[in-house]
Every structure is written in C-alpha cells, then in structure tokens.
Amino acid sequence: MIELLAEPWQYGFFQRAMLQVSIVGVLCGLIGCFVVLRGLAFIGDALAHAVFPGVVLSYLAGRSILIGAFIFGGIAALAIGLLSRSKRVSEDSAIGVIFAAFFAFGVVLISRQTTIRRDLGSLLFGSVVGVSNEDVIATLIIGGIVVFVLFLFLKEFTLIAFDATLATSLGYPVFRLDLALLMLVSATIVVSLQTVGNILILALIVTPPATARLLTDRLDRMLALSTAIALGSGVTGLYLSYYARSAAGGTIVLTATACFLLALVFAPDHGLLASRLRGRHHVHHYHPASEPPDATQNHDA
Amino acid sequence: MTGPASSNAGSLLVRDLEVGYGAGFALPAMTFEVARGEVVGIIGPNGSGKSTLLKGIARVLPLSGGQVLIGGQDIGRIAGRVAYVPQREDVNWDFPATALDVVLMGRYRRTGWFRRPDRASRALAHEALGRLGLDGMGDRHISQFSGGQQQRIFLARALVQEPLVLLLDEPFTGIDAANRTLLHELIAELARTGVIVLMATHDLDEVSSICSSVCCLNHRLVAFGPTATTYTPETIRATFGGQIAVFS
C-alpha cells in the first residue's frame, strides 16, 4: 500500500501536480461555499467559460495561460457585476448570451489554428500533470491572496449571502462586496483551469460545499468539511488517474461526485437513509415537538 | 414632553420622501414627523405602499427624492441604528446558521470590519432571544423554528441593533395569541425608552390597541395623526376606498 502511494512521487511532474491539486482543492472548497450560499453557481459557470478566449490567446502568444485567463476573468467578473445591477435585461439571459459568445470566440480562435488542435483537450479539460514550477508558485501566491481576502470579509460575505436586505439597511456597500466576491471566484477559476479545465471547474467549486452542507448545519464546519472534501478528492483523484491512466481533471471530479453521493445517502440528518428511517419512526428532526409556546402552530404563516 | 421644542429632539422627520420602485410603482412625495416614543401604525389596502414606505426609510430601496432625518441628521449616517424587520419570507431559512448567528448579524456594523462580534455582543444576543421567549434556543439551526419563531428571531436581531427607529413589516404574521401579547408589551417598553416604532399592519385592531399615531396610505398619504383623532371611520373609509365596512 505504502509503495503504491509512494511510487509516483519519484516523478517531478507528479510532485508538482500534487501540490497544484492541493492548493486548488483548498481554494475551491472554501470559495465554493460562498458560490453555493450566494447562489452564484450559474454565474461561476459563465465565468469559467468566459475566460476561455483568454486561455487560447495566451497559448497562441506562447505565454502562461494564467495571464490571458486573468484578464478575461477580470473583465467577465466586472461585466457580470454591472449586468446584475441593471434591471433592464433579465440577468440570467444576459449572462447566458454574453458568456456563450465569449466561449464561442475562443472556439473560433482555436479552429483557425492548425497547430493547436491536438492541445484542445488539455485547454478544455486541463492537464495538471503538465504544470510547471512557475505555475505552482503563481497558484500558491494567488490562492493565498484569495483565501486571505475571503477571511478578511468572511463576516460580510456571510451576511450578504443570508440577508442582503439587512446588509443594505446596515449601510454596507453590498454591490462592491458582491463584486469583490465575484473577483475572488474569478481568480479561483483562473488558477484551477490547469487542474480541471473550463468545463469541469464548476464541479470542483459546487460539489464539495454541496456535500458538506448535507453533513452539517453550521457555516464554520461547512467551510472546513468542504475544504477537506475538495482536498481529499483532488489527492485521491490524482492517484486514481495515475494508476488508471485516466484524465486527472475528470477523475478528480468523479471522486468528488462519489463523496457527494455517499453523503446524499448516508448523511446523519439530511441523508436519504436518515429521512427514510425517520419517516418510519415518525420522529421529525426538523420540527421537534419540544417547543412549548409555538409547538401548536408549526403550520402558521 | 409634547411641546414642539422637546418633541423635535431625536424625532424622525420624513420630508418630501419619494421612493422609487423600479420603473413602475412609486410613492409620491410625502412629509410627516414622528416624535420619540411614538408607535405609528401604517395601514392601507394591499399594494398601497406600506412596505415601500418602510423600505424607503430603511434605505433598502433607493429614494427618488426627499430626505429622512433623525434629530436633524441624515438617516444614512446612523444606518446601523435603524432596524428594519422584513417579512420572514424574504430570506432562505435553509442557510447554515443558528438563531444566535442570525441575531448577531444585527451587531455586525457595530463590530466593524475585520472583527468578530465580542463577548458583550453575544451576551446581548442571548438576552434579546430571551426577551422574545426563545431562551436557550440560540444553538438551534434556523430551519428548526416555526414561522412565528422565525419572525421573533428577526425581532431579536433588530433589538441588538439598539435601534433609534424600529421598522416592522407585518410583525404579527404567524404569531399566536400568547406571543402577540409578548410583542405588544415589548413594543410598548421600547416606546417608553424613546424608540420610534413604525409598523405596517393589516390588523386594524392592532392599531387601536398599541399605536399612538396612525399613517393611512393608499398610493399616497391619505391621513397622518394621533390615533385618537385620526383613526376615525371617515379616514378608514377614505383609505380603503369603501372596500371595508366600519362598525363603530
């Protein structure tokens, strides 16, 4: 067993991939909680697609894909923030239209190049085994900044996710805080691209927090669990992909999905099994009958 | 305490207030003044602008004109001290938070950036839950409470803001008789300490029992004044446009 775990470490590419996957796991697990709680999953997907032309352009220019992705990610986050503010167009449709167009632009750019076609897969689905030392260092720095800013404004991001109206009435700059959160999501997506690629990044952002939410009702525990699940899925998935000779990104996402399915069935309070058992014993965890004053009016409002 | 000079100290002045609500609905300019310790009942038919007025004063909706002043100061400068209690349907009760977490949110502005609420704030939050009959339930997840209890969690959150002005949007929805009395006493007690309470309500009995003033809306300000002289069958008929039978 230990030999199986130790064997791939003799390769530099595996060491770098493992570091990269770990940083990205922590980052996605944390930021993902706020993506889920603030209802930004669709916007996150749009952002992931919107950075694609940036990736292609930097590839064509022979630069690190981080540069192009960052520029397009910033533009996209700003555009989404502004769109969500104007009441003229339905927000969802507007975001859908614009970011499908961004992605299509990337596809057209690629289709005009004959040399790039064989790398299309690695651009769309990531190639974590191909990351360089510089990539890992850049990811570590950007990831560190994202986590630092997230914890700096943890209280405010939580407040806005639960009750933006209260935040407004307390005098918080809600729009600017939302924009800051979008920027953090955008940065997370950009540095995660090489691990899982444009198409699958959303899975790594949404699946771990969704799994964690099934396991706990507390935000602090949800943050910790989500991070652990994303990190664990990344490390396990990378090992599996090494031995199964499968694509790392896809294997990592499937590992996370397996965690989600396990939690969905076996979670102590929210799991299918638990609610099935509860139904049989007529014990309603969610509306405990032990509340003297209001117990008779659970069906009010 | 009813002289013009003293009533002005710390009073709420709504001057030419216009509230925009997208491109469609808006409330035309209205002006009124509320002295400290008054409890104002805002009545009117559905869609007459009761919530809109409260949201305008709370700065949750943008103003298209006018001002809201407290003791001569713009309300934006004391934003944390104006507590707005929305209808409980406005938030997601599945959010991973306990009752105590939600009540503590009322202290966030005071706590300041980059800090967690301190021990004193936590003590205040526990006390507020106790005042609303939710003693010892602070550690429960918010989805485990009934509708009436969730409404009271919101009220506890407003209390820890130590409000100068308390804005309540249909506070008695889903509240049973025992807790209705508890809320009446709480509102009266707050008023005694000088808090200005504005309360949108459907229940006209509530107005005669706890409100010192009444604000009648029907897409515009129909009447405003002390309950004793303003709350008459004539004004009620004018407010509800003859849709209501008045038995006196």
Interface residues (C-beta under 8 A of the other chain):
Chain A: L37 K87 L152 F153 K155 E156 T158 L159 A161 F162 D163 T165 L166 T168 S169 L170 G171 Y172 R213 T216 D217 R218 L219 M222 Y286 H287 P288 E291 P293 D294 A295 T296 Q297 N298 D300 A301
Chain B: G22 A23 A58 R59 V60 G76 A79 G80 V82 A83 Y84 P86 R88 D90 V91 N92 F95 P96 A97 T98 D101 V102 M105 G106 Y108 R109 T111 W113 F114 R115 R116 G133 M137 H141 S143 Q144 F145 S146 G147 G148 Q149 Q151 R157 Q161 T173 G174 I175 D176 A178 N179
